């Protein structure tokens, strides 16, 4: 089993183990607190994700054929969501991401509003765009 699938399996199992939405939200908020700060030079319009309720920046680089993803927001709840995205995709190989079915998103989307889902999907699509670009 590749690394992305191991991380996905862990997260889905963990999220499904909670009985209430409140428990799931606390899980996200607590994980969001682990999101590292992004260098201020990367907090520019070019890295800003549009279509999100809160200001969110993403910077994607390639290191040894693995995507390195840096994401930052000041909003507490979205921090948890983007922490999970970073956990799944960052440090994964380009081939793993290319072959991944994004089952993670399918399990998460039922917990969020349509607007948050749009932002989540936009972030994932941006990651996929960079992954494709680096594969060339």
C-alpha positions, 0 to 999 in steps of 0.5 A: 500500500502506498503512503497516500493510501495509508494516510487516507485510511488512517484519517477516514478511520479516525474521522468515522470513529467520532459519534458527533459533528462536534467531535469531528470539528474539535478533531479538525480544530486541534489538528489545525493548531499544528499547521506551521506558519508560512514565510511572509514572503509567500503570503502574496496574491499569487498564492492566495486561494480564491473562492474560499470564505477565509484567506488561504495561501498555498505554495507548492514546490517539488523536492526529490520528485515529491510535492512539498505543500505549504498552506496557511490561513488564520481561520481556526476551522479551515486550518484543520481542513487544510492541515488534513489536505497537507497531511494527505498530499504533501511529501507524496510522490508525483506518481502516487498523487497522479494515481490517487482516487481522492477518496479522502475528499469523498469522505470529508465532503459530507461534513461541510457546507457547499461553500467549504466543499468548493474551497476544498475542491479548489485546493485539491485541484490546484495540487493536481494542477501542480502535480501534472505540471511537475510530471511533464 
